[in-house]
Amino acid sequence: MTTPLMSAHSITKSYGRVVALRDVDLTIAAGQTLAIMGPSGSGKSTLLHCLSGVFTPDSGDIHYDGQVISSLSDAKRSHLRLARFGFVFQDGQLLDELPARENVALPLMLTGTSRSRALAQADATLARLGLNDERKRLPGDMSGGQAQRVAVARALVTNPSIIFADEPTGALDQATGHEVMQLLVQTVEMSDTALVMVTHDANVAGWCHRLVEIRDGRVHADRTLKEASRS
Ligand SMILES: Nc1ncnc2c1ncn2[C@@H]1O[C@H](COP(=O)(O)OP(=O)(O)OP(=O)(O)O)[C@@H](O)[C@H]1O
């Protein structure tokens, strides 16, 4: 068996008395597309935040590319997140005062790439995603779908090995959500990037190859979409 890109071993996480994750084991292979589903409050976002290094679990380990990321200092985890992971959130979270190309260049500049080089890479990524016309536009002047495509470009600009997405189409109508998912999935597949996505929407999960169902803080089922659709 090939070594997984990321693996979580028996992770638990509580908020005070609320146990959000209990003994979760999960592996993610390079290039894999994985949807996390489950009822509201079941622990999906907490799992995504633990895997992506935003939170550290209370117990258990998370391994990524030869490192135990759950034991890294905050500064090292934060650098790792910027350099190796991409993030797409429900509302894009672009900075309104910056044009698209500067938003996309930000993760590069924050990890030390010069402004001119970061902007050149941002332009190349926007062009690759068919977003040349959006380069100089401010997020507030774009439609929700255009802004979300720019957010996808920002997540991809560092050539991350994993993109973490939390309800990436949650604020979009169905047709626009479909276009954003098509762009996201086609691009991650072309670049051999893994996608780990939380969604409530079975149609959106249908873009992924694997479905992990969380219930009451535990992995209830972990199978391919094909297996899930047969049951
Ligand atoms: N900051 C917090 N403080 C206290 N409890 C929290 C906090 N964040 C989450 N929780 C609780 O932890 C549990 C898991 O929450 P989490 O947000 O991970 O679930 P979720 O499956 O993503 O929910 P949703 O689908 O509604 O976004 C829930 O009981 C929630 O109320």
The ligand as a Tripos MOL2 file, in Angstrom:
@<TRIPOS>MOLECULE
LIG
   31    33     1     0     0
SMALL
NO_CHARGES

@<TRIPOS>ATOM
      1 N1        -16.4840   27.1170   19.2700 N.pl3     1 LIG1
      2 C1        -17.3170   26.1970   19.7820 C.ar      1 LIG1
      3 N2        -17.6510   26.2310   21.0790 N.ar      1 LIG1
      4 C2        -18.4810   25.3120   21.6290 C.ar      1 LIG1
      5 N3        -19.0120   24.2860   20.9310 N.ar      1 LIG1
      6 C3        -18.7040   24.2010   19.6250 C.ar      1 LIG1
      7 C4        -17.8510   25.1520   18.9800 C.ar      1 LIG1
      8 N4        -17.7200   24.8150   17.6730 N.ar      1 LIG1
      9 C5        -18.4690   23.6970   17.5150 C.ar      1 LIG1
     10 N5        -19.0480   23.3370   18.6800 N.ar      1 LIG1
     11 C6        -19.9150   22.1590   18.9060 C.3       1 LIG1
     12 O1        -19.1880   21.0040   18.4900 O.3       1 LIG1
     13 C7        -20.0420   20.0950   17.8100 C.3       1 LIG1
     14 C8        -19.4990   19.8700   16.3990 C.3       1 LIG1
     15 O2        -19.5520   21.1100   15.6920 O.3       1 LIG1
     16 P1        -19.1120   21.2450   14.1730 P.3       1 LIG1
     17 O3        -19.2410   22.6860   13.8090 O.co2     1 LIG1
     18 O4        -17.8100   20.5870   13.9750 O.co2     1 LIG1
     19 O5        -20.2450   20.3840   13.4390 O.3       1 LIG1
     20 P2        -20.6950   20.3910   11.9220 P.3       1 LIG1
     21 O6        -21.0230   18.9750   11.6030 O.co2     1 LIG1
     22 O7        -19.6800   21.0550   11.0750 O.co2     1 LIG1
     23 O8        -22.0210   21.2650   12.0100 O.3       1 LIG1
     24 P3        -22.7530   22.1410   10.8640 P.3       1 LIG1
     25 O9        -23.1010   21.1750    9.7650 O.co2     1 LIG1
     26 O10       -23.9720   22.6460   11.5580 O.co2     1 LIG1
     27 O11       -21.8080   23.2120   10.4400 O.co2     1 LIG1
     28 C9        -21.4310   20.7090   17.8440 C.3       1 LIG1
     29 O12       -22.1040   20.1610   18.9620 O.3       1 LIG1
     30 C10       -21.1690   22.1880   18.0440 C.3       1 LIG1
     31 O13       -22.2440   22.8070   18.7150 O.3       1 LIG1
@<TRIPOS>BOND
     1     1     2 1
     2     2     3 ar
     3     2     7 ar
     4     3     4 ar
     5     4     5 ar
     6     5     6 ar
     7     6     7 ar
     8     6    10 ar
     9     7     8 ar
    10     8     9 ar
    11     9    10 ar
    12    10    11 1
    13    11    12 1
    14    11    30 1
    15    12    13 1
    16    13    14 1
    17    13    28 1
    18    14    15 1
    19    15    16 1
    20    16    17 2
    21    16    18 1
    22    16    19 1
    23    19    20 1
    24    20    21 2
    25    20    22 1
    26    20    23 1
    27    23    24 1
    28    24    25 2
    29    24    26 1
    30    24    27 1
    31    28    29 1
    32    28    30 1
    33    30    31 1
@<TRIPOS>SUBSTRUCTURE
     1 LIG1         1 GROUP 0 **** ****
